[in-house]
């Protein structure tokens, strides 16, 4: 009898260990996506594809000097951004600006398409993420509060 229980317990543990990766693949995004209508999902998918194509076009427009700025690991991300923006050509500035406008319009369209129930569900999920205790503790360590109350990551620099 003890051998049967041990074999059963071992088999059950093996089964559960192999099923964990399958459950871990369901992200919050996929859970939220199930709650959306076909039109809302199509809008999001279309926007994702547009963002990808715009990103590729922007990457193709970067000069060697701009790529060197992006690869520089000795400066902070904010400084990289500042230096990079200072080197943008007119076309690159237009690309960034048009992408920002497009995103704002898509967000507004998406917000208008949400029902009250969907808004409530999204708000609950966002609040849950914001209130989680390990939020912001990434590979560079926990966040540190600034003097003005905002949080920033500890980069160790």
N, C-alpha and C positions, 0 to 999 in steps of 0.2 A: 504494500500500500504506500509506503513512504517513497519508494522508487517511482511509482506512478505519479505521485504528487510532484516530485522533483522534476520529472520529465515534462509534465504539464506546465509547471511554473517556468522552466527553462524555455520551452517552446513559446509560451505566451510572451516572455520577455523579448525573445528574438523577433517575434512578430511585431511587437510594439516598437522596437528599435528600428525596424525597417520601414515602419509607417510614419515615423516622425518627419523625415524629409518631405514626404508628400503633404503633410499638414503645414509645414513651415513655408511651403511655396505660395499659399494663399496670403497675399499681401492685403493691407487695408484698402489699397486702390482697387483691387479686384472685387472686394466686398462692397465697396461703394458703387462700383460700376454696375453691379447687379441690380442696384436700386434705381438706376436711371432708365429713361425711355430710350427707344431705338434712335430717335432724333438727337437726343442729348449725347448718346454714345457716338453717333456718326459725327456730330460737331466736334467732340473731343478728339476723335481719331483723325479727322481732317486737319485739325489744328496741330496735332502732333506731327503729322507728315509735313505740314508746311514749315513748322519750326525746324525739323531735321533738314529740309532742303535749304532753308535760309541759313542755317548754321554752316552747312557745307559750302555754300556760296561765299559766306563771310570768311571762312577758314581759307578758301582758295584765294581770297583777295589780300591776305596778310603778306607783308614784305618780310625779307630776311631779318631786318632790324626788329620788326614787331615780334617775330617768332623768337628772337633772342631775348627780348624782354619777357615773354611768356615763360621761357625756360629758366630764367634766372631764379635760383632758389635762395639767394641771399637776402632778398627783400620781401616784405609782407605782401599779402594779396591786395591790400588797399593801395599800396604804392605801385604794384604792378599795374593795377587798373588805371591809376592816375597817369602813369607814364605811357601806357598803351593808348589811352584816349587822346593824349596830347599829340600822338603821332598819326591819328586817323586822317585819311583823305576825305574829301567831300563825299565821294561815293560810299565810303565805309560809314560815315556819319549818317547819311541818308538811309543806308541799309539798317543800321541800328534803330534809328528813329522810326522808320516804317514798321519794323518788327514790334517795337514797343506800342505803337498805335494799334497795330493789328491785335496784339494780345489784350489791350484794354477793351477793344470792341468785342472780342470773343468772350472775355470775362463778363461783360455787360449782357451780351446776348444769352450766355449760359445762365446768369443770375435771373434774368427775366423768364427763362423757361422753367425754372424750378418751382415746384409746388410747395405749399406750406409744410407738408409732411417731409418732403425731401430736404427743405431748409433746416427743419428741426433735427433730422437725422445727421446731416452734415455738421451742424453746429455741435451736436453731442459728441461726434467723433473727433472734431477739432479740439474741443475742450478736454476730452480725454487724453489726447496726445499732448496738449499743452501742460496738463497737470501731472503727467507721468514723472516719477521721481528721477529717472535716469536720462531724461531729455537733455541733450546738449553735451553729454559726456562721451565724447568721441575719442579717437585715437590720440589726440593731443592733450587729453586731460579734461577735467571739469571746467565749466565756465566760471569766470570771475566777474563779480559785479563791478561796474564802473561807478564813479562818483555820482553820476546822474541817474543811477538805478538800472541802466541797461546792462545787458550781459555781453561779455566777449569771451572768446575761447583763449585759454592759456596756451600760447604757442611755444613757450620755452625759449624764446629768442631773447 
